[in-house]
Amino acid sequence: MSTDLKNAQRVVVKIGSALLTDSETGKLNRTWLQALVADVARMRARGQEMMIVSSGAISLGRRALKLAPGKLKLEESQAAAAVGQIGLAHAFQEILSAYGFSCAQILLTLEDTEERRRYLNARSTIATLLKLGAVPVINENDTVATSEIRYGDNDRLAARVASMVSADCLVLLSDVDGLYTAPPHIPGAEHLAEVTEITPEIEAMAGDAASIYSRGGMKTKIAAARIATEGGAHMAIANGRALHPLKAIEDGARCTWFAAHSTPVASRKRWISGSLKSLGTITIDAGAVKALERGRSLLPAGITAIEGDFGRGDAVTVRDARGHEIARGLSAYSSDDARTIMGHSSHETEELLGYSGRAEMIHRDDLVLKKP
Ligand code: GLU
């Protein structure tokens, strides 16, 4: 399965705090980070799209603020994150720019990945950054996320990011080299190189051990594997301690791979057509029907009628002039705005609405054609 990393198109790499910061001094491990970025650069040179989910803000910040060792109160970890995140972003920017990359910082909350409208915004911003050649460096916005609405661990955050951006590979780098049938120090514990199905037995193999620096243990990694593989991404749990951890995985280093059951596109389309309730209907002209059949996006110009009351990001049904369902998709505009811009060309949108929205009413990635 090491070929999964080589062949993946869009890769999310999650780095645990234990790798980024020195456990003795709490300082950033620059040499390690430089080697990781060298791996990222090599993969980019092969044409792979790369993004990083990085922990470490709280562990860097607590040292800067001289907070006592041990468990932090919520407000202390939020304060630590506010301080540490700057140092983290600075280090990434310096090291990535030495390789000629623009570094893009993205701080997400749980709601950004769960609420459809915000999710679509985050998704398209990250896609744009990748298209422009930047390397997104993502963390949870720990400073504003309160306990009830935060991930708290970057394993699940990274998995949600992977499925949100339709990545086909997620690598969780931490200080463990994968999943074992029993705690690794127990005689007879066997390492699993590949997991094809996350069964209750697999879930039972995950203990909760997490270090004081990182929030995620094996449980959150298995939860991440469930999210990632359902979203169409293969996922690896790998030990990132040595320099060049991504190169090591490619060269066959021991790790556990969780196999995805479908592709990111198939899983996203299944989600759009299967799990979302349609809140309105968009009727389109014959020209637009042809365009959709050729795999294009739906533009406002081809719309002849709007029914229902929906918001941006809601699911809608697309019909032809005779009322036949052609497709399902996620609308980039609310029903009110859609009524204003329907029949008009995309460059008139700003004048009609007073803000510049997306060129498409439904982007082709958000559109699922009905089988004839
Ligand atoms: N978001 C946290 C930080 O940057 C880390 C969470 C985790 O360790 O998984 O410090």
Residues whose N, C-alpha, C, O or C-beta is under 5 A from the ligand:
A	BS01	LIG	S17 S54 S55 G56 A57 I58 S59 N139 E140 G152 D153 N154 D155 Y213 S214 R215 G216
